Amino acid sequence: MVYVRAVHVLIAGVLLYAPAPAASFGCPPPERLRRLLQATDNGEAPILLLPCCYDGLTARLVGLSGFNATFMTGFGVSGASGYPDAQLVSFNEMLSAANSVAEGLSSAALERAKYGDAKEGSQPIAIPCIADGDTGYGNAINVKRTVFGYARAGMAGIMIEDQVAPKRCGHVAGKSVVPFAEAVKRVQAACDASRIAALFSCGKGISRDEYEALFGQGAGPLILARTDSLVTDGFEDAIQRCIAFREVGCDMTFLEAPQSVAQMEEYCQRVSGPKLANMLEYGSTPILPPVELQKMGYTMAAYPLTLLSASIKAMKESLNLIKEGKPTYDKILSFSETKDVVGFTKYAKEEEHYKC
Ligand SMILES: *[C@@H]1O[C@H](CO)[C@@H](O)[C@H](O)[C@H]1NC(C)=O
């Protein structure tokens, strides 16, 4: 029975190759993410929108809203833990958040396929998530442990950046980065931990043989290499870092906090491979419509703060109403909508199904 199911998932994955919606890809999360990136870069799909999540609830909301992928934001995990994004949250807390995110994405996928608006007979497959791995929480060996931990939590991609630990949000003052060569080694360690696929393309005797050797081809998470060096060492240094990250085999790059459209365009022209635009409202980068970002050459547009900030706003307004003794109905959902979002509707149906 299990075998038959596995074969079905495999067949579905083969039949519904690249242009099909993400929810139908019956293959490991990294492979699904890779196909999404390829579809966008081939012009077959719109830019990949990544509304960022940070816990089970926000992951469920993104999954239930029909997005094709998501990103677990360290800013959000920190914020929801009551801390600023300055690496006060440890790797284990991040990993625990990644597990909650994975569960939220799975429950959303099951719910959509069984009771929701997903197409008839579609596979209940969770959308892929890129997890924020910050600095990797130590040296190159810590970076590898971070990649392994997130991969086991089901993350499709892992972001590693070149800030000095403790890092901070890319759009706040006081950043510093590790030297060029150390940054490249960090990314190389992440790539080594992840897989063998790029063995031939990156060459130079670099072995990327660990996760995939253990868990199978296509299972190694994609590596998103981020540089924060623009404000510390200048735009040219940031470009050179992205190029060097590509040379050691990273799958995607992220030049953090470009300050103008001209810088965004030049980055897209000079750096190969999938690229991420960070649409942090009120940050240092111009906020542009997805279509324009895609025209420039970006593959992904991340929205790191929107869910956190929107919910903080609604919570502050609700608190004020409570303080003033006023009704809060304008700020909140109906009780039945709230129950639905946290999964009570599905729970009731399941409970019925298993009744003796
Ligand atoms: C998901 O991918 C499909 C296929 O490329 C696309 O048509 C759709 O707009 C995407 N959904 C979102 C929310 O980006």
The ligand as an SDF file (V2000), in Angstrom:
LIG
                    3D

 14 14  0  0  0  0  0  0  0  0999 V2000
    1.7680   29.7540   -8.7290 C   0  0  0  0  0  0  0  0  0  0  0  0
    2.2980   29.2270   -9.9340 O   0  0  0  0  0  0  0  0  0  0  0  0
    1.3930   29.2480  -11.0280 C   0  0  0  0  0  0  0  0  0  0  0  0
    2.0680   28.5040  -12.1810 C   0  0  0  0  0  0  0  0  0  0  0  0
    3.2250   29.1610  -12.5810 O   0  0  0  0  0  0  0  0  0  0  0  0
    1.0450   30.6840  -11.3510 C   0  0  0  0  0  0  0  0  0  0  0  0
    0.1260   30.7290  -12.4140 O   0  0  0  0  0  0  0  0  0  0  0  0
    0.4380   31.3490  -10.1240 C   0  0  0  0  0  0  0  0  0  0  0  0
    0.2170   32.7130  -10.3800 O   0  0  0  0  0  0  0  0  0  0  0  0
    1.3670   31.2210   -8.9270 C   0  0  0  0  0  0  0  0  0  0  0  0
    0.6960   31.7050   -7.7280 N   0  0  0  0  0  0  0  0  0  0  0  0
    1.1150   32.7550   -7.0180 C   0  0  0  0  0  0  0  0  0  0  0  0
    0.2790   33.1480   -5.8660 C   0  0  0  0  0  0  0  0  0  0  0  0
    2.1370   33.3590   -7.2700 O   0  0  0  0  0  0  0  0  0  0  0  0
  1  2  1  0
  1 10  1  0
  2  3  1  0
  3  4  1  0
  3  6  1  0
  4  5  1  0
  6  7  1  0
  6  8  1  0
  8  9  1  0
  8 10  1  0
 10 11  1  0
 11 12  1  0
 12 13  1  0
 12 14  2  0
M  END
$$$$
